Amino acid sequence: MTVDLDQFLRNVRKVIHRLGKNEGLLPVIKANAYGHGLLPVMTALSSIGIDRVALMGADEALSLRRGGYSGTIILLGGFSGKELTLCFRENLTPVLHHRDQISLLEAFSPVREPLDLHLKIDSGMGRLGFLPSEIPDVLDRMLRIPQGRITGIMTHFPLSEDRKDTEDCLEIFRECVLSILSHPALSELSVIHMANSGGVMQGLVSFPTPEPSGKNLTFWARPGLMLYGHLPIGDLHGWDEISPVLTVEARLLSLRNLPKGHSVSYGRTEVLSRNSRVGILGMGYADGLPRALSGRGWGMIDGRKVPFAGRVCMDMVAVDLTDLPRPVEIGEWVRIIDPKEPESMTVDQIARWTGTIPYEVLCLLGHRSDRRFVGDASRVLQNDF
């Protein structure tokens, strides 16, 4: 797998360029940066002065701290009882989304510096967060807890590709936020964030706040998918510069001449209609190549398609090389996904064909494969990740 960190940063800058006054960027790099490599992506972001990221859990946060990252880390999954000490020690900023977390804070021994927290309001997602009706009581309890301070408020849009639905959720969130801005438990509130990639594309990153609130508030855009070059909304103009970052290759492990009538791979689902040159690639569904691509997908050699033959296996897939104009050799690399090759399969195509979403395809692709990082941004990497 090859990750183009320069293209990643071009995507980041494209998003930043579209942000308005009092709007900043909180890049989401959870799930190993959507499969692209957590530490190298973090290092690339740091190289252009972005000093905050969002992750899911404490395990990846600890990896960043051990990798030398000193910036702000927002833990979208919050914290458990065992993780609370870690949050204090590593200066993490967890999301507060459940009453049990408040109880954990209440029972925690007082510390010199309180823990920064981002309060999550459920505006329609139904996953994590407090309902708007619960927020006043939550704030009253937090006011009595010196171990934690609320520095951010957030929500999450469940259907960001639908503008009407997103605007409805935004209005629920906005009304709740404006109704509590004067609460003393929010005396150190400085940031609000809600817009995932779809929200960013539709310009729903911020909303007006009353001047007398006395707070200098910043709104953070919180995109993930689009930073890696994939857009959740396909019919909005102005985002043409966003391009995929990842190239996926597989090495030829074997080359064989098989006769007409011979079957290929499990289940004998492919029976050769001619004498064929068949190659075996070292990539299968254990590497995130969906089994549903059996007999449907293809690789690329010299700009030509080489179709998959038979079923995708756990570690391998066969390709038909018969029509190639030149002989290939064992050890050559075949492009499975290549953003620079117009005829290549794409992450978005694979997601459609397999009945899933690009997020899942990216997270599963090549999780056991080596990654090569290219571009000028790769030069800032201090270690071979």
N, C-alpha and C positions, 0 to 999 in steps of 0.2 A: 504494500500500500504506500502511496506517495501523497503527502499532504503539502499543498502549496500555501505556505504561510503568508506569502505576499498577497495572494488572492484573498486569503482570509482577512488580512488587514485592509485590503481595498473594500471588502464588504463592510467591515467595521466603520471605515471612514465614510462610506456612502450613507450609512444609517446616521452617523453623527452629523453629517452635512444637512440632513433633513430635519434635525431636531430644532425646536424653537427656543426662545428666550426662557431661561430658568428650567431647561430640560437637559438632562445628562444621560449617560449610558451606563447600564448595569448589565454586562454580558453574562449570559447563562452558559456555564461550561460544565454542567453536571454530566453524569454518565460518561466519564472520560472524554469530556468535550464532544459529546455526541459521537463518540467513537474515533475522534481525530487525534487524541493524545492530550491529556490534561496538562502536564507540565510544559510541553512546548507551546501550547496555545496560551497558557498563562504568561509564559516568558515573552511571547510575541506581543501580547496586550501591554505588558509592562514596558516594553521597548518604546511604545508610543504614548506613555504616560497615563494609561488607564490603570488605576490602583484600587479597583473594586470588582468583585466577581460574585456570582451566585452559584451555589452548589446545592446538592440535595442533603447530604449527610456529613457527619463528623469524620468518617473515614477518608473521604477525598479532601476535606479541609486539612486534616493532619498531613496528608501527602503534600499539599501545597506548602504548609509551614515547614515541613522537613526539606522541601525543595528550595527554601529560602524566601518564600513569598511573605511580605510583611503588610500587604494591603488589606483592605476590608473584605471579609468573607461573609456573605449572607447565607445562612443555612435555611433553605426553603422548607426542609422537613422538620425544623424546630429541634427539640432536644428531648431525650429521655432522662430518667434519673441518673443513670450511669454516665451520661454525656455532659451533665451540667458542670461538673468540675473541669472537664476538658474545655468547655466553652469559655470559662473564666481564664483558665491557664493560657489558652492559645489566642485569646482576644478575638473570639468569634462573635458574630451577630446573628443569633438564631431568630426564627420566626416564632412568635407567640400565637398559638392557634387553638389551645385547648385549656380547659380549667385545671386539669391535672398538672399542667406546667406551672400554673400560678401557685398551686399547693406546694410543688417542689421548691419554687423560689421562696415561699414563705418559710419553709423548713430549713432552708440553706443557711449556714452560718454566715453572719455578716462579714463582708469583705471591704477592703479599702476603697476599691473602685467598683461602682455598679456595672452590671452587664447591660450592654446596649441590646435592645430588642426591637423587632418590627412586628407590629400588631396586624394580624390578618383578619379582614372582614370578608365574610362569605356573601358575595353579591349575586350568587346564582350557580356557582360551581358544585356545591353540595359535597365537597371533599374535605378540605381543611378550612378552619377559620370559625369566627364567631358570627352569629347572625346580628344584623344591626340592632335588634332589640336587646341583645345581650351586652352590647358594648358599654353602656353607662355603668353597669355593675362591675364589669371587668376593670374599667378605669378606676372606680372607687377602691377596688381591692389593690390594684397596682400602686395607688397613691400611698398605701401604707407599707409598701415593700421597698426598703432602701437598697436591696440587692439587685434591683433591675430598674432600668429607665427606658421608656419608649422613645426612640429616636426616629422611627419610621412607621408608616401605615401603608398597607398594601391590600390588593385583591388580585383575583385571577379570572380572566374571561374564559368561559367554557366553549364559546362558539365564535371565535374572533374573526372567522371568515364571513360571518353574517353581520353586516353593519348594524341593522336594526336591533338584533339581539345584544350586540356589544354596547350599543348606546343605551339600551335599557339597563344593563348591568352597571354601566358607568354612572347612570343617574342614581341608582340605588346607592352605589358607593359614594358618589359626590354628596348626596343629601346626608348620609351618615357622617361623613368626614366634617362637613360644614357645621353639623349640629354639635360636634364635640370639640372643636378647635380650642374653645376657651377652657376646657377642663384642665385643672391644675396638674393632672397626671401626664399631660402632654406639653409641659413647659419646655421640654428639650426636643420636641418634634422638629425635624429639619427636612425630612424627605418623604415623598409619597410615590409609590410605583404600582403600576397595574398593567401596562401595555406589553403583551407578548408580541411575537412577530406580526401576527395579523393586526393587532391594535396599532403597532407602529406604522404598518403600511397604510392604514386608514387615518393616520394622524390623530389618534385618540390617546395621546400620551399624557395630557394635562388638562386641567380645567381651572377657571378663574377662582381665586380665593379672595375673601374680603381684605382690604387693606388694613382695617383696624385690628386684624387678628394679632398683630405684633410679631408674627413669625415670618422669617425669610425662608420660604419653602422652595425646595427644588423637586422637580418631578423626574424620576428616572424611567427611561424606556428600558424594558427588560426582555430583549429578544434573545432567542436561542437559534432556532432553525435557520433563519435568514442569514445569520453570520457565517454559516457554513455553506451558503450558496443555494438554498432551497426555499421557495416561497410558498406559504400556505394559501395564498390567494393568487390565482393565475391571470385575472383579467384587469388588474390595476396597472396603469402606465406609470412610467417614471422610475422603475426599479430594474431597468435592463442591465445595469452594471453589476448587479448581484449575480455571481457565478459560482458554481460548485468548486469545492476546494480539494476534493478527494479523487484520486485515481487508483483503481484496483487492478492488479495484475495477478496472473497465475502462471506457474512455471510448467513447461512440458516435461512430464516424468517418463513418458513412453511414446514411441511411434511404431505403428504396426500396419501392415497391409492385410486387410481382411477381405474374404471373397463375398460375392453377391450371395444373399441368403443367410449370411451369418448374423446373429443377434448381438446387441451391444448393451451391456449393463444389466442391472437387476430387472426381473420380471419379463425379460425379452420383449419389452415394449417397442424396441426399435429393431427392425430387421432390414438389413442393407439391401437396397434395390439395385446395387451395382458393386463392382469391385471398388473398394474404398481405402483411402489412407486415413487412419484414425489415430488421433493423439489423445493422450490422457493428461489432464491438467491436475495439478495438486491443489485443488480447492473444492470444497463441498459444503453441505449444509451446516457442518460443524464450524465452518468459517463464515457463516451468514449468507451463503449462496442459496436462496430458497429452493427447496425441492420442487416447488410448483413451476420452476423454470425448466423442468425436464422436457426435452423435445421442443422447447419454445425459445429459449435464450440463445445467446451466441457470444463469442469473443471476437477480437479484432487482431488481425496480423497484416501489417503493411496497408492499412486502410481498407482491408477486405473482411467481410463477415466470415467467421467459421462457426457454423451452427452446432449447438449442443446435440449430441447423439445419445438417445436413451435417457435413463433416469439420472438425476443428480444424486451422487452417493454422499456418505458422511464426509469423506476426505478427498473425493475425486469427481471429475466430470469428464466425459468423452466429448471430443469435438471432431467434426468431419473436415479434414484438410485436403480432400481430393481435388478441389477446384483451385487451389493456390497455384500461381504460376511459377513458384520457386520451391525447391525443397527446404524444409525446415529441419532443425536439429533439436535433439533432446537438450534441455536446459534453457531453450529460448523462452521468453516471456510473452504471454498473450494478454492483451488488454481486455478486461471484463467491463470496466467502467472507465471511460476517458472523456472528461469534459471538453477536451480540445478536438475530439473526433466526432464529426456530425453523425456518423452511422453507428456509433457505439450505443449500447444500452445505457440508460440513465437510472439514477436512483428513483426518480419520479415514475418512470415507466415500470420499473420493477415493483414499486409499491402498488400501482394500479393493477398490474397483472396478477399480483398475489393477494389482492384484497386487503391491503394494509396501508400504512402511511409512511412517508419518507423518514420520519423519526425512528421508527422501528428498524427499517432497512439499514440506516446509518449506524445505529447502536449495535446491530448484530454483525455487520460486515467486518470480517477480518479481525475479530477481537483477539485471535491467537496468532495473528500475522505480525511480522516486523513492519515498522513504519519508517519511511524515509521522508525527511523534512527538507523542502527545497525553497529557494527564493532568498533574497537578501535578508529577510527577517530571520531565516534559520541560522544566520551567522552569530546571533546573540545567544544561542543555546550554549551553555557551558558544559553540558553533559550529553552523552549519547543516549537519548531516551528511547 
